[in-house]
Amino acid sequence: MRVVLAEDLFLLRDGLVRMLEAFGFEIAAAVESGPELTRALAELEPDVAVVDVRLPPTHTDEGLQCALAARRARPGLPVLVLSQHVEQLYARELLADGTGGVGYLLKDRVFDAEQFVDAVRRVAAGGTAMDPQVIQQLLSRRAADDRPLARLTPRELEVLELMAQGRSNAGIAAQLVVTERAVAKHTSNIFTKLGLEVSDDDNRRVLAVLAHLDRER
């Protein structure tokens, strides 16, 4: 699996390269700036991009803007974002096209190599890998004044957050200590209340929910 990595801090970039190579990934390029990232994504066509939000030369949203442009040129390009903070606008824009293969992790909440590598593989396979804090902020911002979202029960909101992390019904059931049948019922209720068609594709349904919330912004 070929990876393009963008991180401006040398020690972190080098550490990520060594870790990914240890787990069998091929590092197609490890770059430190937005222009380098743009060239690498266009020329190398990696299986997945792992991108820091803030890169030179602007140190604002350079990394994510490059990734978004690359996804427009190559729809569905898997992108895993690493950030120090929850950038709500950026996260919503990344998720809004609903094509899958997206992730958003907070650097200080990645606690071990296997957790990170699992997220990279999941995103590369077309799935989602969202930090719970990212999802919580995306959803809670709208909960007070969004009538469709306000219709959800506290348990349904819990299920929705876990769905947005990319978890299957079995994974949600294990987390909440309920049956898969109960999770399926909650999922059906969520889609009905949000006006979305039910889908058996876990990753696609998560993106559909988040894209729906983004369009209601």
N, C-alpha and C positions, 0 to 999 in steps of 0.2 A: 504494500500500500504506500503510495507516494504522497508525501506531505510537503506543503510550502508553509514555512513558519515565519512569522513577522513579530519581532520583539526587539525594542531598542536597547534594553539593558543587556550588556554582554554576558554577565554571569548567569542571568535567568535564561537567556537565549541558548547559551552553551549547555546549561543543565537540561533544558527541554530537549535539545538535540540528542544528548547522550541517553536520556531516559527513553525517548521514542525509539532510538536505534536499538537499545537493549531489549525492547519488546518486539523487534522485527520490522519496524517501519523503515522505509527508505526516505531520507530527507532530500527532496529534490532541490530545495533552496532554503536557506536560513538568512533572512534579510533584516535590516534595521530601519528602513525608511519607507515612506509611502510610494515614491517613484519606483524603488526596487521591487516592492510588493506588486505593483501594477504590472511591471514587465514580467515578473516570475509567473503570475497567475495567467497572463495572456500567452506566454511562450511555452510554459511547461505543462499546462493542463493537469494539475495534480488531482489526486482522488479526494483530498480534503485540504482546506486551508485553516491554520491555527493562527489567529490574528489578535494582536493587542489593539485596543481602540485608539490609543494616543501614540502616534509615531511622528518622527521628524518628516517634513520640516515645520509643520504647524504645531505639533504636540496638542492638538485638540481632538478631532475625530478622524484624523487622516487614515488610520488603519481601517476603520469600519467603512468609510466612504469608498476606499479602494475595493474592499470586499463586495460592497453593494454594487458598484459599477461592474465588477467581474461577474456577479450573479445576473445582472441584466444582459451582459454579453453571452453568458453561458448559463441559462436558467437551470436552477437546481444544483449549482455548484455547492458542495457541502462546506459550510463555514462554521468553525467553532471560535467564538469570541472570548477573549480573556480580558478582564477589566478589574480595576481597583474598586469601582463604584457601580451602582445600578444606574445606567444611562437609559431612562425610560423611553425617550424618543428614539434612540438608536435601536433598542431592543424591539420596539414596535415596528420600525421600518424594516428591520431584518426579517421579522416574522410575517410581514403583511402580504408577501406574494404567495404564501401558502404552498410552496413547492417542496418543502421538506429539507432534510439535511441541514439543520441549524442548531446551534447551541450557544449558551451564554453562561459562562462560569465566572465567579469572583475569585481572584487570585488567592486571597487570604482564607478562602473556604475550601480549597483543594487540599485535602489532608494526606493523601497518599498516592503513589504512582499508579496503582491499579484503578483507583477511582478516575483519575485523569485519562488513562489509556482507554478505559471502558467508554468514557464520554467521546473520545476521538473516534473510536471504532463505531459507536452508535451513530454519530453524525455522518461519518463516511458512508454508512449503510443506508442513509436517507432518513434517519430518525432524529429525535430531539434530545438535547441534554441541557436542561435549564436548571440553574440554581434555584432552590426554593425561595430565597429572598427576592430574586428577580421576579418570579411569578407572583409572589405575594404583593409586591409593589405595583405590578401591572394591573392586578385585579382589584386591590383595595382602593386604588385611586378612583375607580369608577363605581365602587359598590354603593356609595352614599346617594348618588344621583342618577345612576343608570337603572331604569325600571326593570328591564329584563334580568339583569344581574341581581337586582334586589329581590327578585322572586325566588332565588335559590335559598334553600335551607342551609344552616351552618354545615351540616354533613355534606350536602351537595357541593358547597364551596370547597370543602376539604378534598372531595373527590376530584373536582375540577383542577385544583392546584397540583395534585399528584398526577393527573392526566397530563398536565402541561410540562411536567418533568420528564415525560416520555415513558411513564410506567404502564405496564399492561394491567388488565383487570386483575390478574393473579397477583401482581406486585402491589396493587392498591389494596386488595383484600388482605394481604399479609401485613401491610403497614397499619391498616385500620383495625385489624383483628376482626374481620367480618367474612362472610362467605362471598364467593365470586358472583353468586346469584344476586346478592344484595347490591354489589357494585354495579352489575349490569342494569339493575333497576334504577339506581341513582343516575347512571350514565344516560339512560333513556329519558329520565325526567329532565336532566340538564339540557339535552339537545332539544327537547320539546319546548322548554321554557325560553331557550335562546333562539328558537326558530330555525334550527339547523337540522339537516338530514342526518340520520343515524348512519355511522360507518363502522365496519369491523376493523378498519385500518387504524391502529392506535396512533401512529405518528401523524397521519393525515387528519384525523379528527382533532388532535391537539392544535395543529396549525389552523384548522378551520375555525375553532373557537377563538383563538387569539387574533386571527385576521378579522373575525366578526367584531370583536371588541375594539380593534383598531379602527375599523370603518365607522363605528359608532362614536368615535372620538369627537 
